[in-house]
Amino acid sequence: MSGVRHVWVRPAFVPVEMPGLVLLWRPTSNGWQALVTWIDPVGRITTDWCDPSTLRPIEGRPATGSRYG
């Protein structure tokens, strides 16, 4: 995923994925983290370090936590 720039972000305790942009990658003692900017569900711009497990390359629609969409 190191070359991926546009991702779906799902931070902890958030039931939907939001579109994000990876700005930078850094190595840590537990693997890699990405510096990602996204707009949260209430419209705030957030930039934070994210584990790759909370990211997914944008290839389709977001996962909303429901089978409807």
N, CA, C and O of each residue as an XYZ file, in Angstrom:
276
protein
N       0.821     -1.191      0.000
C       0.000      0.000      0.000
C       0.866      1.256      0.000
O       0.324      2.361      0.044
N       2.168      1.130     -0.047
C       3.047      2.298      0.065
C       2.869      3.304     -1.066
O       3.109      4.494     -0.864
N       2.456      2.861     -2.246
C       2.271      3.799     -3.344
C       0.875      4.400     -3.406
O       0.621      5.288     -4.220
N      -0.037      3.927     -2.555
C      -1.421      4.382     -2.576
C      -1.531      5.747     -1.923
O      -0.983      5.964     -0.842
N      -2.225      6.659     -2.559
C      -2.423      8.002     -2.013
C      -3.843      8.236     -1.539
O      -4.048      8.841     -0.487
N      -4.838      7.765     -2.298
C      -6.236      7.954     -1.926
C      -6.740      6.682     -1.268
O      -6.654      5.596     -1.841
N      -7.268      6.828     -0.052
C      -7.672      5.671      0.741
C      -9.020      5.921      1.402
O      -9.458      7.063      1.544
N      -9.672      4.825      1.806
C     -10.804      4.895      2.718
C     -10.223      4.769      4.112
O      -9.408      3.882      4.365
N     -10.629      5.643      5.021
C     -10.128      5.664      6.399
C     -11.258      5.234      7.321
O     -12.383      5.721      7.201
N     -10.963      4.322      8.242
C     -11.934      3.942      9.264
C     -11.250      3.988     10.626
O     -10.722      2.979     11.092
N     -11.258      5.167     11.269
C     -10.657      5.281     12.608
C     -11.431      4.429     13.621
O     -12.557      4.006     13.359
N     -10.818      4.189     14.763
C     -11.463      3.405     15.813
C     -12.791      4.036     16.218
O     -12.900      5.258     16.322
N     -13.787      3.204     16.441
C     -15.110      3.604     16.935
C     -15.911      4.453     15.949
O     -16.866      5.117     16.352
N     -15.544      4.446     14.670
C     -16.317      5.162     13.648
C     -16.924      4.102     12.727
O     -16.190      3.290     12.164
N     -18.260      4.095     12.563
C     -18.900      3.002     11.823
C     -18.854      3.128     10.300
O     -19.336      2.231      9.608
N     -18.293      4.207      9.756
C     -18.242      4.371      8.301
C     -16.822      4.690      7.866
O     -15.997      5.151      8.655
N     -16.558      4.431      6.586
C     -15.271      4.809      6.001
C     -15.398      6.192      5.375
O     -16.438      6.550      4.823
N     -14.313      6.961      5.473
C     -14.294      8.310      4.911
C     -13.129      8.411      3.936
O     -12.089      7.796      4.174
N     -13.266      9.168      2.839
C     -12.156      9.301      1.895
C     -11.024     10.091      2.527
O     -11.249     11.091      3.209
N      -9.805      9.627      2.290
C      -8.633     10.292      2.849
C      -7.494     10.349      1.857
O      -7.518      9.696      0.814
N      -6.502     11.139      2.201
C      -5.315     11.303      1.378
C      -4.085     11.019      2.229
O      -3.876     11.674      3.250
N      -3.261     10.041      1.818
C      -2.022      9.719      2.530
C      -0.977     10.760      2.157
O      -0.676     10.960      0.980
N      -0.426     11.423      3.173
C       0.579     12.462      2.961
C       1.997     11.942      3.122
O       2.916     12.423      2.459
N       2.184     10.951      4.009
C       3.526     10.496      4.358
C       3.447      9.144      5.040
O       2.465      8.844      5.717
N       4.473      8.330      4.866
C       4.615      7.065      5.595
C       5.824      7.161      6.500
O       6.814      7.810      6.160
N       5.743      6.496      7.689
C       6.897      6.441      8.582
C       7.013      5.043      9.190
O       6.005      4.398      9.481
N       8.257      4.581      9.378
C       8.438      3.294     10.054
C       8.313      3.490     11.563
O       8.733      4.513     12.103
N       7.732      2.499     12.235
C       7.658      2.492     13.696
C       8.179      1.150     14.190
O       8.510      0.277     13.388
N       8.251      0.986     15.478
C       8.717     -0.286     16.031
C       7.723     -1.417     15.770
O       8.089     -2.590     15.844
N       6.461     -1.073     15.464
C       5.430     -2.077     15.188
C       5.087     -2.207     13.713
O       4.119     -2.889     13.375
N       5.835     -1.588     12.837
C       5.549     -1.619     11.406
C       5.523     -0.219     10.838
O       6.386      0.597     11.160
N       4.530      0.078      9.983
C       4.431      1.372      9.334
C       3.177      2.107      9.782
O       2.193      1.494     10.196
N       3.230      3.429      9.692
C       2.063      4.280      9.903
C       2.012      5.301      8.786
O       3.037      5.693      8.229
N       0.785      5.727      8.466
C       0.580      6.719      7.417
C       0.019      7.993      8.037
O      -0.858      7.937      8.899
N       0.526      9.133      7.597
C      -0.061     10.413      7.964
C      -1.163     10.681      6.952
O      -0.894     10.843      5.761
N      -2.416     10.729      7.429
C      -3.577     10.790      6.552
C      -4.435     11.996      6.928
O      -4.613     12.299      8.108
N      -4.965     12.681      5.909
C      -5.933     13.760      6.102
C      -7.268     13.300      5.544
O      -7.339     12.762      4.439
N      -8.351     13.522      6.336
C      -9.685     13.175      5.894
C     -10.689     14.129      6.530
O     -10.370     14.855      7.471
N     -11.902     14.111      6.002
C     -12.995     14.901      6.574
C     -13.898     13.947      7.325
O     -14.408     12.982      6.757
N     -14.098     14.228      8.635
C     -14.900     13.318      9.454
C     -16.394     13.510      9.182
O     -16.775     14.433      8.462
N     -17.242     12.649      9.751
C     -18.676     12.700      9.439
C     -19.367     14.027      9.767
O     -20.425     14.315      9.207
N     -18.799     14.836     10.655
C     -19.434     16.126     10.976
C     -18.782     17.285     10.232
O     -19.108     18.443     10.490
N     -17.854     16.987      9.301
C     -17.275     18.017      8.451
C     -15.962     18.621      8.912
O     -15.478     19.579      8.308
N     -15.373     18.077      9.975
C     -14.072     18.583     10.432
C     -12.945     17.927      9.650
O     -12.999     16.733      9.355
N     -11.923     18.707      9.315
C     -10.733     18.162      8.657
C      -9.825     17.602      9.737
O      -9.501     18.289     10.706
N      -9.415     16.348      9.566
C      -8.581     15.665     10.545
C      -7.320     15.179      9.858
O      -7.379     14.655      8.746
N      -6.183     15.347     10.509
C      -4.918     14.783     10.050
C      -4.316     14.027     11.220
O      -4.148     14.582     12.305
N      -3.988     12.746     10.997
C      -3.476     11.923     12.091
C      -2.672     10.759     11.522
O      -2.797     10.410     10.348
N      -1.842     10.165     12.384
C      -1.102      8.964     12.011
C      -2.043      7.775     12.151
O      -2.702      7.617     13.179
N      -2.105      6.941     11.120
C      -3.014      5.796     11.090
C      -2.241      4.519     10.811
O      -1.279      4.511     10.043
N      -2.679      3.438     11.450
C      -2.130      2.127     11.126
C      -2.717      1.652      9.803
O      -3.858      1.984      9.483
N      -1.966      0.892      9.041
C      -2.476      0.406      7.751
C      -3.762     -0.403      7.881
O      -4.528     -0.488      6.921
N      -4.014     -0.995      9.041
C      -5.237     -1.780      9.222
C      -6.497     -0.914      9.194
O      -7.596     -1.443      9.024
N      -6.362      0.406      9.358
C      -7.510      1.315      9.318
C      -7.675      1.965      7.949
O      -8.534      2.828      7.771
N      -6.856      1.553      6.979
C      -6.881      2.144      5.639
C      -7.201      1.082      4.596
O      -6.895     -0.097      4.770
N      -7.824      1.529      3.506
C      -8.109      0.641      2.378
C      -7.996      1.474      1.105
O      -8.572      2.560      1.033
N      -7.267      0.990      0.100
C      -7.173      1.761     -1.151
C      -8.555      2.033     -1.738
O      -9.436      1.174     -1.690
N      -8.740      3.216     -2.284
C     -10.023      3.542     -2.910
C     -10.093      2.836     -4.250
O      -9.368      3.173     -5.186
N     -10.978      1.847     -4.330
C     -11.232      1.118     -5.571
C     -12.718      1.024     -5.832
O     -13.141      0.654     -6.927
N     -13.512      1.358     -4.832
C     -14.956      1.246     -4.969
C     -15.643      2.075     -3.912
O     -15.065      3.014     -3.365
N     -16.869      1.725     -3.631
C     -17.668      2.474     -2.666
C     -17.188      2.229     -1.239
O     -16.571      1.199     -0.965
N     -17.464      3.167     -0.323
C     -17.062      2.977      1.075
C     -17.893      1.897      1.746
O     -19.018      1.616      1.333
N     -17.329      1.297      2.783
C     -18.066      0.345      3.617
C     -18.773      1.151      4.700
O     -18.124      1.836      5.491
N     -20.087      1.072      4.737
C     -20.850      1.892      5.653
C     -21.306      1.140      6.895
O     -21.953      1.720      7.767
N     -20.982     -0.115      6.983
C     -21.414     -0.878      8.128
C     -22.800     -1.503      7.956
O     -23.292     -2.184      8.856
N     -23.426     -1.272      6.806
C     -24.721     -1.901      6.560
C     -24.707     -2.550      5.188
O     -23.929     -2.161      4.318
N     -25.552     -3.521      5.000
C     -25.568     -4.209      3.712
C     -26.234     -3.371      2.624
O     -26.225     -3.753      1.454
N     -26.806     -2.245      3.001
C     -27.480     -1.397      2.041
C     -26.602     -0.276      1.507
O     -27.032      0.494      0.649
N     -25.370     -0.180      2.011
C     -24.584      0.724      1.470
C     -23.729      1.712      1.478
O     -23.317      2.180      0.416
